[in-house]
Amino acid sequence: MTLIKFIEIMAILVGAFSGFIEARRKRMDLVGVFTVAFITAFGGGTLRDILLDKRPLFWVTHQEYAIAIFVLALVASPLIRTLRQIVSERLIVIADAVGLGLFSIAGVSAALAADMPIFIASMMGVITGIFGGVLRDIVCNEVPMVFRDGKPYAICAFIGNWLFLLMGKYGVPDDFALWSSCLFISGLRLLTWKFDMRMGR
């Protein structure tokens, strides 16, 4: 298994976890939990593949991803119901931050593999990173977090994507570039949330 494939799988699992939490917080049934988790895990990558004109979609060629989300929904639903008292916005923010880092770098890598220019690759990383969460919030009847809390959610992804691209340009080893960029994006997102850093509104 390649490192980028491992990062993609980790991103899907973290995205699904974020969806599980939000769906249970909204008191959805099993179908709702699975649907929200599925959308959160695959929404950003699906939009990326559509924009890159890549067919079939990445989760269609890897049905094991969808099966894993289905199985996890069966397990996660009663577990999160039991732990409902600790399911808070803080937990969702942490899951979102980790997912943002993983999905963003996976998106940049997919765009580079499709021979996209570097600016387009950086934007594909942002789209991959944020769109699953946008769809999750819309399905849960909320204004997407990325649009409402004023914190530089997408900007964190954009900066981290360029860090990854610059490290690649200057010959930094791939493993280090991938993991450090993921950690940078996730850490920056958590810092903006912790210190309540906001863009002008």
C-alpha positions as CSV (number, residue, x, y, z in Angstrom):
1,M,0.0,0.0,0.0
2,T,1.4,3.4,-0.9
3,L,1.6,6.2,1.7
4,I,-0.9,8.4,-0.2
5,K,-3.4,5.5,-0.3
6,F,-3.0,5.0,3.4
7,I,-3.6,8.7,4.0
8,E,-6.7,8.5,1.8
9,I,-8.1,5.6,3.9
10,M,-7.3,7.4,7.1
11,A,-9.1,10.5,5.8
12,I,-12.2,8.5,4.9
13,L,-12.3,6.9,8.4
14,V,-11.9,10.3,10.1
15,G,-14.5,11.9,7.8
16,A,-16.9,9.1,8.5
17,F,-16.4,9.5,12.3
18,S,-17.2,13.1,12.0
19,G,-20.4,12.2,10.2
20,F,-21.3,9.6,12.8
21,I,-21.0,12.2,15.6
22,E,-23.1,14.8,13.9
23,A,-25.8,12.3,12.8
24,R,-26.1,10.9,16.4
25,R,-26.2,14.5,17.8
26,K,-29.1,15.1,15.5
27,R,-30.7,11.9,16.8
28,M,-30.8,10.2,13.4
29,D,-31.6,6.6,12.9
30,L,-29.3,4.0,11.4
31,V,-30.1,5.0,7.8
32,G,-29.4,8.7,8.7
33,V,-26.1,7.8,10.4
34,F,-24.9,5.8,7.4
35,T,-26.0,8.5,4.9
36,V,-24.3,11.4,6.8
37,A,-21.1,9.4,7.4
38,F,-21.0,8.3,3.7
39,I,-21.5,11.9,2.5
40,T,-18.9,13.3,4.9
41,A,-16.3,10.6,4.0
42,F,-16.8,10.7,0.2
43,G,-18.2,14.2,-0.6
44,G,-15.0,16.1,-1.1
45,G,-13.3,13.3,-3.1
46,T,-16.3,12.9,-5.3
47,L,-16.4,16.5,-6.2
48,R,-12.7,16.5,-6.9
49,D,-13.0,13.5,-9.2
50,I,-15.9,15.1,-11.1
51,L,-13.9,18.3,-11.6
52,L,-10.8,16.3,-12.7
53,D,-13.1,14.3,-15.0
54,K,-11.9,11.1,-13.4
55,R,-14.1,8.1,-13.9
56,P,-15.1,5.9,-12.2
57,L,-15.2,7.8,-8.9
58,F,-12.6,6.7,-6.4
59,W,-15.0,5.1,-4.0
60,V,-16.7,3.2,-6.9
61,T,-13.4,1.5,-7.8
62,H,-12.8,0.7,-4.1
63,Q,-16.1,-0.7,-2.9
64,E,-14.4,-1.8,0.3
65,Y,-14.5,1.8,1.4
66,A,-18.2,1.9,1.2
67,I,-18.6,-1.5,2.9
68,A,-16.3,-0.3,5.7
69,I,-18.5,2.8,6.3
70,F,-21.6,0.6,6.4
71,V,-20.1,-1.8,8.9
72,L,-18.8,1.1,11.0
73,A,-22.2,2.7,11.0
74,L,-23.7,-0.5,12.6
75,V,-21.0,-0.4,15.3
76,A,-20.7,3.4,15.8
77,S,-24.4,4.1,16.1
78,P,-25.0,2.3,19.5
79,L,-21.5,3.2,20.7
80,I,-22.0,6.9,20.2
81,R,-25.5,6.7,21.6
82,T,-23.9,5.3,24.8
83,L,-21.3,8.1,24.8
84,R,-23.7,10.9,23.8
85,Q,-22.7,12.9,26.9
86,I,-19.2,13.5,25.6
87,V,-20.2,14.1,22.0
88,S,-19.7,17.9,21.7
89,E,-18.8,20.5,19.1
90,R,-15.2,20.2,20.4
91,L,-15.0,16.6,19.3
92,I,-16.5,17.4,15.9
93,V,-13.9,20.3,15.4
94,I,-11.1,17.9,16.3
95,A,-12.3,15.3,13.8
96,D,-12.9,17.9,11.2
97,A,-9.3,19.3,11.7
98,V,-7.7,15.9,11.3
99,G,-9.9,15.1,8.3
100,L,-9.1,18.5,6.7
101,G,-5.4,17.8,6.8
102,L,-5.6,14.2,5.5
103,F,-8.2,15.0,2.8
104,S,-6.5,18.1,1.6
105,I,-3.1,16.5,0.9
106,A,-4.8,13.5,-0.6
107,G,-6.6,15.9,-3.0
108,V,-3.5,17.7,-3.9
109,S,-1.7,14.4,-4.7
110,A,-4.6,13.2,-6.8
111,A,-4.6,16.5,-8.8
112,L,-0.8,16.3,-9.3
113,A,-1.2,12.6,-10.5
114,A,-3.7,13.9,-13.1
115,D,-1.1,16.4,-14.3
116,M,-3.0,19.5,-13.1
117,P,-1.1,22.8,-12.7
118,I,0.1,23.5,-9.2
119,F,-2.5,26.2,-8.4
120,I,-5.3,24.0,-9.6
121,A,-3.8,21.2,-7.5
122,S,-3.9,23.4,-4.4
123,M,-7.5,24.3,-5.0
124,M,-8.4,20.6,-5.5
125,G,-6.9,20.0,-2.1
126,V,-9.1,22.6,-0.5
127,I,-12.2,21.2,-2.2
128,T,-11.4,17.7,-1.1
129,G,-10.7,18.9,2.4
130,I,-13.8,21.0,3.0
131,F,-16.7,19.7,0.8
132,G,-17.5,16.6,2.8
133,G,-18.1,18.7,5.9
134,V,-20.1,21.2,3.9
135,L,-22.4,18.4,2.6
136,R,-22.7,16.9,6.1
137,D,-23.8,20.2,7.6
138,I,-26.3,20.9,4.8
139,V,-27.9,17.4,5.2
140,C,-28.1,18.0,9.0
141,N,-29.9,21.3,8.3
142,E,-27.1,23.6,9.4
143,V,-25.2,26.4,7.8
144,P,-21.8,24.7,7.0
145,M,-19.2,25.3,9.7
146,V,-16.7,26.5,7.1
147,F,-19.1,29.3,6.2
148,R,-20.4,30.3,9.6
149,D,-17.7,30.3,12.3
150,G,-15.5,33.0,10.7
151,K,-12.4,30.9,11.3
152,P,-9.9,30.4,8.3
153,Y,-10.9,26.8,7.7
154,A,-10.3,26.7,4.0
155,I,-7.3,29.0,4.3
156,C,-5.6,26.5,6.6
157,A,-5.9,23.9,3.9
158,F,-4.8,26.3,1.2
159,I,-1.6,27.3,3.1
160,G,-0.8,23.6,4.0
161,N,-1.3,22.6,0.4
162,W,1.2,25.1,-0.8
163,L,3.6,23.9,2.0
164,F,3.3,20.4,0.5
165,L,3.8,21.7,-3.1
166,L,6.9,23.7,-2.1
167,M,8.4,20.8,-0.3
168,G,7.9,18.6,-3.3
169,K,9.5,21.3,-5.6
170,Y,12.6,21.5,-3.4
171,G,13.1,17.7,-3.1
172,V,11.9,17.0,0.4
173,P,11.3,13.3,0.8
174,D,7.6,12.4,0.0
175,D,6.9,10.7,3.3
176,F,8.0,13.7,5.3
177,A,6.2,16.1,3.0
178,L,2.9,14.2,3.2
179,W,2.8,13.8,7.0
180,S,4.2,17.1,7.9
181,S,1.7,18.9,5.6
182,C,-1.2,16.9,7.0
183,L,-0.1,17.8,10.6
184,F,0.4,21.4,9.7
185,I,-3.1,21.8,8.3
186,S,-4.7,20.0,11.2
187,G,-2.7,21.9,13.8
188,L,-3.3,25.3,12.2
189,R,-7.0,24.6,12.1
190,L,-7.1,23.6,15.8
191,L,-5.0,26.7,16.7
192,T,-7.4,29.0,14.9
193,W,-10.3,27.4,16.8
194,K,-8.6,27.3,20.2
195,F,-7.6,31.0,20.1
196,D,-10.8,32.0,18.3
197,M,-9.0,33.6,15.3
198,R,-11.5,34.9,12.8
199,M,-11.4,36.6,9.5
200,G,-13.1,40.0,9.1
201,R,-16.8,39.8,8.7
